Amino acid sequence: MTRLTRIAAAIATVMVVPVYAASTPPVANGTIYGGGATLPVSAYVGGAYLKSNPAKRLSVTSTSAKVLEADPADPKSLFGNFTVNGVGGDKTKLYKVSYCGTGSGLGRNVIRGTADATGTCGDYNGNPTGFSALTAAADFAGTDAPFSATEYNSFATGPRAARVAPVQFPAVAASIAIVYNNADLGNTTLNLTESQICQIFAGQITNWNQINPVLPSKTIKLVPRSDSSGTTFSMTNHLSAVCPTAVPNAVTGFQTQNTFTGISGLPAGSVPASGNGGVVTTVLATDGAIGYADIADGKIRAALAGGQLLRHATVSIKPDVAAYTETVIQRNADGTPKIKNGAVVTKLVKYKAQVFKKHDPLKNLPKSVALTSVGNKALGANDANGRPTLVDLTPISGSTSGCMQLVDPSSYAKPAINAKKGDYVQYPIIAVSYLTGYEAGYAAGGDTAKADAVRALFKLPYGISSKVKTIGSKTGFAGLTLTLTNAPTGVTTGSALVDACVKN
């Protein structure tokens, strides 16, 4: 290469350096404030916030493509990519996103006005009181448990009533993994059948050698969530749907709810822990432990805790069946046995082995999960079998009908079955998380650009960029392919739903 061509190559290299590589990041037009659900935090802002000590609850995206210590959000996360690229890809319209992982309950309370977003977000050593936002009403919130009818109806008489009504949009799906710690397994991955999972969480299987007789005797120490949690809601949604028909041992009595109570109380020796982080920390520190956790967040926390490996089980629909033969009596048309030479006629029938897939929460969650959502519905009381019911939601006066969209928990409590194989088509224990906000009031003082930015943020789950690396294959998170029912007139897509429901 000549000196001239080297200079030309160097110039070409400089020319393709993106603008965000400059020492001073572009100035944002403003900040969109939100918080709430912790389950989708890794999808929304990445896991960089956990690297601080103590771990911060608050993440703020940056207009730079670098992870900044002061603003620990991953630029390749859903919200981080939005900030770097601007509203609709317009880099003159850059908005930061501030997200505080408080838990779903506080997220909904801020939206309906029983808590204020101006409260302190803080770190994981304390309890948050808000989102550390500039105004009492946040711009949005995340929740894994959808609004109840009571919560929705209280909005009309609360301090946020001028914002017309809440809106609720399904956003992402996430795998909930069965996490464990047993030194006797070494590097062998634990596989559990649905029946075993049901029996473990019911306290009917209490020793590891009941799972596998080859294992030494060791008491199982169950690690459920001690707090009210959307993760627990989705875990019990699965248990109450699957366990009554689990093979070979059915279990009844589970209730779909935000707190884990087992069937008739927690199994003896349980070690409840608060938050996803609490479960992960307890499982890592407790030999013999089995718990449940959001797998994406759990893996990040474990890696940062001295590089420890958080092990998760694979899940099978039922036990494998070895090949076998059976002697079958041959019968006449009237059902009587056929007789030949004074003996009953029989036939030796050979059955092939049945091997069921060991579904992994990272590898076997598809990039997108197809679900149907319905408008003007809320969760009602559980039925006699512990399954959640849906009740009608009357839209608040003056609001747009169909803007409170709900995915029936029964539709994702267990996956579809491949009829030919009699097996699940995907990993079976998943949660659905929502984004929620207001129908109006985003253009305060005539700031329509802010309203446009908020609408763009709500639309992010319905057109996930290929540059987003926190949702999709092997991340533990999946996008949603939504079929909308009872939506606003003429609305058939998620983006159109946002446009119809979120006004200036």
C-alpha positions in Angstrom: 0.0 0.0 0.0 1.4 3.4 -1.0 1.6 6.4 1.4 -1.3 8.0 -0.6 -3.6 5.0 -0.4 -2.8 4.7 3.4 -3.9 8.4 3.8 -7.0 7.7 1.8 -7.9 4.7 3.8 -7.4 6.7 7.0 -9.7 9.4 5.8 -12.4 6.9 4.8 -12.2 5.4 8.3 -12.6 8.8 9.9 -15.6 9.5 7.7 -17.6 6.5 8.9 -17.1 7.2 12.6 -20.6 7.9 13.9 -21.4 11.2 15.5 -21.9 9.7 18.9 -18.2 8.8 19.1 -17.5 12.5 19.8 -16.4 13.2 23.4 -19.5 15.3 24.0 -22.7 13.4 23.3 -25.5 15.2 21.5 -27.9 17.2 23.7 -31.3 15.6 24.3 -34.5 17.5 23.7 -35.8 16.2 27.0 -36.3 13.2 29.2 -39.2 10.7 29.4 -39.7 9.5 32.9 -41.0 6.1 33.9 -40.6 3.1 36.2 -42.3 0.1 37.7 -42.0 -3.5 36.8 -38.6 -5.1 37.4 -39.0 -8.2 35.3 -38.5 -6.3 31.9 -35.8 -4.0 33.2 -33.0 -5.9 31.3 -35.0 -5.7 28.1 -35.8 -2.0 28.5 -32.4 -0.6 29.7 -30.0 -3.6 29.8 -28.1 -4.8 32.9 -25.4 -2.1 33.3 -27.3 -0.6 36.3 -26.4 -3.7 38.4 -22.6 -3.0 38.0 -22.8 -0.1 40.5 -22.3 -0.8 44.2 -24.9 -0.8 45.6 -26.9 -1.6 42.5 -29.0 1.3 41.3 -32.7 1.0 40.6 -32.5 4.0 38.2 -31.2 3.8 34.6 -31.1 6.8 32.3 -30.4 6.3 28.6 -27.7 8.4 26.9 -27.5 10.0 23.5 -24.0 8.5 23.3 -23.6 4.9 22.1 -21.4 4.2 25.1 -22.6 3.0 28.5 -22.0 5.9 30.8 -21.4 5.3 34.6 -23.7 8.2 35.5 -26.4 6.9 33.1 -26.1 3.1 33.3 -28.4 2.1 30.4 -27.3 -0.1 27.5 -27.5 1.7 24.1 -28.4 -1.6 22.6 -31.4 -2.0 24.9 -35.0 -1.1 23.8 -35.0 2.3 25.4 -31.2 2.9 24.8 -31.5 2.3 21.1 -34.5 4.7 21.0 -32.5 7.5 22.6 -29.4 7.0 20.3 -31.4 7.0 17.1 -34.1 9.6 17.9 -37.9 9.7 17.4 -38.6 7.9 14.2 -34.9 7.8 13.4 -34.6 11.6 13.4 -31.4 12.5 15.3 -32.6 16.0 15.8 -35.3 14.6 18.1 -33.4 12.9 20.8 -35.1 12.0 24.1 -33.5 10.3 27.1 -35.6 7.7 29.0 -35.3 7.4 32.7 -36.6 4.1 34.2 -36.7 3.1 37.9 -37.2 -0.6 38.7 -39.6 -0.2 41.6 -42.0 -3.2 41.1 -45.3 -3.3 39.2 -47.5 -2.2 42.1 -45.7 1.1 42.6 -45.7 1.6 38.8 -49.5 1.3 38.6 -49.9 3.4 41.7 -47.9 6.3 40.2 -50.1 6.2 37.1 -53.3 6.3 39.0 -52.1 8.8 41.5 -51.9 7.0 44.8 -48.1 7.5 44.7 -46.0 10.3 43.1 -43.2 9.8 40.6 -41.2 12.5 42.4 -40.5 10.1 45.2 -37.0 8.7 45.5 -35.9 5.8 43.3 -32.8 5.0 45.2 -30.8 1.7 45.1 -31.5 -1.9 45.9 -30.5 -1.4 49.6 -33.8 0.5 50.2 -37.4 0.7 49.2 -38.3 3.2 46.5 -41.1 5.7 46.9 -41.2 7.0 43.3 -39.2 7.3 40.1 -37.0 10.3 40.9 -39.0 12.2 38.3 -39.5 15.9 38.0 -43.3 15.8 38.2 -45.8 13.8 40.3 -47.3 12.2 37.2 -44.8 10.0 35.3 -44.9 9.7 31.5 -45.3 5.9 31.6 -44.9 2.9 33.8 -44.2 -0.8 33.4 -46.3 -3.5 35.0 -46.4 -7.3 34.9 -49.8 -7.6 36.6 -52.4 -5.6 34.6 -54.7 -3.0 36.1 -57.5 -4.4 38.2 -61.0 -3.0 37.7 -60.8 -1.3 41.1 -57.5 0.4 40.3 -58.8 1.6 36.9 -62.1 2.9 38.3 -60.3 4.8 41.1 -58.5 6.9 38.4 -61.5 9.0 37.7 -61.7 10.5 41.2 -57.9 10.6 41.8 -55.3 13.4 41.3 -54.5 12.3 37.7 -58.2 12.6 36.5 -57.2 15.5 34.1 -55.2 13.0 32.1 -58.6 11.4 31.1 -57.8 7.7 31.7 -55.0 5.1 31.9 -54.0 3.3 28.8 -52.4 -0.2 28.9 -50.4 -1.9 26.1 -48.9 -5.5 26.1 -45.2 -5.0 25.5 -42.9 -8.0 25.9 -42.8 -11.7 27.0 -40.2 -13.1 29.3 -39.1 -16.6 30.4 -39.4 -17.5 34.1 -36.8 -20.1 34.9 -36.6 -22.7 37.6 -33.2 -21.9 39.1 -31.4 -24.3 41.5 -28.2 -25.0 43.4 -27.0 -28.5 44.0 -23.3 -29.2 44.2 -23.9 -33.0 43.7 -25.1 -32.3 40.1 -21.8 -30.8 39.1 -22.1 -29.5 35.5 -25.1 -31.7 34.7 -28.1 -29.7 33.8 -31.2 -30.6 35.8 -34.3 -31.4 33.8 -37.7 -31.3 35.5 -41.0 -32.6 34.2 -44.1 -30.5 34.7 -45.3 -33.0 37.3 -42.1 -32.7 39.3 -42.3 -28.9 39.2 -45.8 -29.1 40.6 -44.9 -31.5 43.3 -41.8 -29.4 44.3 -43.7 -26.2 44.7 -46.6 -28.0 46.5 -44.1 -29.5 49.0 -44.8 -33.0 47.9 -41.3 -33.6 46.6 -39.0 -32.5 49.4 -35.7 -34.3 48.7 -33.4 -34.2 45.7 -33.3 -38.0 45.5 -37.0 -38.0 44.8 -36.2 -36.1 41.6 -33.5 -38.5 40.7 -32.7 -41.6 42.8 -29.1 -41.4 41.8 -28.6 -38.2 43.7 -27.6 -38.3 47.3 -30.2 -37.4 49.9 -30.5 -33.6 50.3 -33.4 -31.6 51.5 -34.9 -29.2 48.9 -35.0 -25.6 50.1 -37.7 -23.8 48.2 -37.0 -20.2 47.5 -40.2 -18.4 46.5 -40.7 -14.6 46.3 -41.7 -13.1 49.6 -43.0 -9.9 48.0 -46.0 -9.2 45.8 -44.7 -9.8 42.3 -45.7 -10.0 38.7 -43.2 -12.8 38.4 -45.1 -14.8 41.0 -48.4 -14.1 39.2 -47.0 -15.6 36.0 -45.4 -18.6 37.9 -48.7 -19.4 39.7 -50.6 -18.8 36.5 -48.6 -21.7 35.0 -48.9 -23.9 38.0 -52.7 -23.5 38.4 -53.2 -24.3 34.7 -50.8 -27.2 34.3 -50.7 -29.1 37.6 -54.3 -30.5 37.8 -53.5 -32.6 34.6 -49.8 -33.1 35.0 -48.4 -36.6 34.2 -47.8 -38.9 36.0 -48.8 -37.0 39.2 -51.4 -34.3 39.1 -51.5 -31.6 41.8 -54.5 -29.4 42.6 -54.9 -26.3 44.8 -52.6 -23.7 43.3 -54.0 -20.1 43.0 -53.0 -17.6 40.4 -51.8 -14.6 42.5 -49.1 -12.1 43.1 -47.9 -13.7 46.3 -46.7 -17.3 46.6 -48.4 -19.3 49.3 -48.1 -22.8 48.0 -51.2 -24.9 48.4 -51.8 -24.9 52.1 -48.9 -22.7 53.1 -45.2 -22.7 52.2 -43.5 -26.1 52.3 -41.4 -26.7 55.4 -37.9 -25.3 55.2 -38.7 -22.7 52.5 -36.4 -19.6 52.3 -38.5 -16.8 50.9 -36.6 -13.9 49.4 -37.7 -10.4 48.2 -37.3 -9.4 44.6 -35.7 -11.2 41.7 -32.3 -10.3 43.1 -33.2 -11.7 46.5 -34.1 -15.1 44.9 -31.0 -15.2 42.8 -28.7 -14.3 45.8 -30.4 -16.9 48.1 -30.3 -19.7 45.5 -26.6 -19.0 44.8 -25.8 -19.1 48.5 -27.9 -22.1 49.4 -27.0 -25.7 48.5 -30.1 -27.6 47.8 -32.1 -24.5 46.8 -34.8 -24.4 44.0 -36.6 -21.2 43.1 -38.0 -19.2 40.2 -36.6 -16.1 38.6 -36.7 -13.9 35.5 -33.8 -15.6 33.7 -32.3 -12.6 31.9 -32.0 -10.5 35.1 -30.9 -13.6 37.1 -28.0 -14.4 34.8 -26.7 -10.8 34.9 -26.9 -10.7 38.7 -25.1 -14.0 39.1 -22.3 -13.0 36.7 -21.7 -9.8 38.7 -21.8 -11.7 42.0 -18.2 -12.9 41.7 -18.8 -14.5 38.3 -21.0 -17.2 39.8 -23.1 -19.4 37.5 -26.8 -19.4 38.0 -28.1 -22.8 36.9 -31.5 -23.2 35.5 -33.5 -26.3 34.7 -34.9 -27.4 31.4 -38.5 -28.4 31.4 -40.3 -31.4 29.8 -44.0 -31.8 29.4 -43.8 -35.3 30.9 -41.3 -38.1 31.5 -39.8 -40.0 28.6 -41.2 -43.4 27.9 -38.9 -46.3 26.9 -39.7 -48.6 24.0 -41.8 -51.5 25.1 -44.0 -54.4 23.9 -47.5 -55.4 24.9 -49.5 -58.5 24.4 -52.9 -57.5 23.1 -56.0 -59.8 23.0 -57.6 -59.9 19.6 -61.4 -59.5 19.7 -64.4 -60.3 17.6 -66.8 -57.7 16.4 -69.0 -58.2 19.5 -66.0 -57.7 21.8 -65.5 -61.3 22.8 -61.9 -62.7 22.6 -61.0 -64.6 19.4 -60.4 -68.3 20.1 -58.2 -70.5 17.9 -57.4 -74.1 18.6 -58.9 -73.6 22.1 -56.6 -70.7 22.9 -57.2 -66.9 23.1 -55.6 -65.2 20.0 -53.1 -62.5 21.0 -50.8 -60.1 19.1 -47.5 -58.7 20.2 -47.6 -54.9 19.7 -44.3 -52.9 19.7 -44.3 -49.3 20.9 -41.6 -46.8 20.0 -39.8 -44.8 22.7 -41.2 -41.4 23.4 -38.7 -38.7 24.1 -39.9 -35.3 25.1 -38.0 -32.1 24.4 -36.1 -30.5 27.3 -37.1 -26.9 26.8 -34.6 -24.2 27.9 -35.8 -20.8 29.0 -33.1 -19.0 27.0 -32.9 -21.2 23.9 -36.5 -22.2 23.5 -38.3 -18.9 23.9 -39.1 -17.7 20.3 -38.1 -14.3 19.1 -41.8 -13.3 19.1 -44.8 -14.8 20.9 -48.2 -14.7 19.2 -50.9 -13.6 21.6 -54.4 -12.1 21.5 -55.3 -9.1 23.7 -58.8 -7.8 24.4 -59.9 -4.3 25.2 -62.2 -3.2 28.1 -61.3 -6.1 30.3 -59.6 -6.5 33.7 -58.7 -9.4 35.9 -61.4 -10.6 38.2 -61.4 -13.1 41.1 -60.0 -16.6 40.6 -62.5 -19.3 39.9 -62.9 -22.5 41.9 -59.8 -24.0 40.2 -57.5 -21.1 41.0 -57.7 -19.7 37.5 -58.0 -15.9 36.9 -61.3 -14.7 35.4 -61.9 -11.6 33.2 -64.4 -8.9 34.1 -65.8 -6.1 32.0 -64.2 -2.7 32.3 -66.4 0.3 31.6 -64.3 3.0 30.0 -64.0 6.2 32.0 -66.3 8.9 30.7 -64.7 10.8 27.9 -62.0 8.2 27.2 -61.4 6.1 24.1 -62.9 2.6 24.3 -60.5 -0.3 23.9 -57.3 1.4 25.2 -57.0 -0.8 28.2 -55.7 -4.0 26.4 -55.3 -7.2 28.4 -53.8 -10.5 27.4 -55.9 -13.3 29.0 -53.5 -15.1 31.4 -55.0 -18.4 30.2 -53.6 -17.8 26.7 -50.0 -18.0 27.9 -50.4 -20.2 31.0 -49.1 -23.1 29.0 -47.9 -23.2 25.4 -49.5 -24.9 22.4 -49.0 -28.6 21.9 -47.5 -30.1 18.7 -50.3 -32.6 17.9 -48.0 -35.0 16.1 -45.4 -35.1 18.8 -47.6 -34.5 21.9 -45.0 -32.0 23.0 -44.8 -28.3 23.8 -43.8 -26.0 20.9 -41.8 -23.7 23.2 -40.5 -23.1 26.7 -43.7 -23.2 28.9 -43.3 -20.7 31.8 -43.6 -17.2 30.6 -44.8 -13.7 31.8 -46.3 -10.9 29.8 -45.3 -7.3 30.8 -47.2 -4.1 29.9 -46.5 -0.5 29.3 -49.1 1.9 30.8 -49.6 5.6 30.7 -52.3 8.3 30.1 -54.7 9.1 27.3 -53.9 12.8 27.4 -51.7 15.5 28.9 -48.4 14.9 27.2 -48.2 18.2 25.4 -48.2 20.4 28.5 -47.4 24.0 27.5 -47.8 23.1 23.9 -44.9 20.7 23.8 -46.2 18.4 21.0 -42.7 17.1 20.4 -42.7 15.5 23.8 -46.1 13.9 23.1 -44.7 12.5 19.8 -41.7 11.1 21.7 -43.9 9.4 24.3 -46.0 7.8 21.5 -42.9 6.7 19.8 -41.7 5.0 23.0 -45.0 3.2 23.5 -44.7 1.9 19.9 -41.2 0.4 20.4 -42.4 -3.1 21.2 -44.3 -3.3 18.0 -41.3 -2.7 15.7 -38.2 -3.9 17.6 -35.1 -2.7 15.8 -32.5 -5.4 14.8 -30.0 -3.2 16.7 -31.8 -4.0 20.0 -29.9 -6.9 21.5 -31.8 -7.3 24.8 -34.9 -8.8 23.3 -34.9 -11.8 20.9 -33.0 -15.0 20.5 -31.4 -16.4 23.6 -32.1 -13.3 25.7 -34.9 -14.6 27.8 -37.2 -11.9 26.3 -39.5 -12.0 23.2 -41.4 -9.5 21.3 -45.2 -10.0 20.9 -47.1 -10.6 17.7 -50.4 -9.2 18.8 -53.9 -9.8 17.6 -56.1 -7.0 18.9 -59.7 -7.5 19.8 -62.3 -4.9 21.1 -59.8 -2.2 20.1 -60.7 1.3 19.0 -62.6 1.4 15.7 -60.4 0.5 12.7 -57.3 -0.3 14.8 -55.6 -3.6 14.0 -51.9 -3.0 14.9 -50.0 -2.1 18.1 -48.7 1.1 16.5 -52.2 2.2 15.4 -53.4 1.4 18.9 -50.9 3.8 20.4 -51.9 6.5 17.9 -55.6 6.1 18.8 -55.1 6.0 22.5 -52.3 8.4 23.4 -53.3 12.0 22.5 -51.5 15.3 23.1 
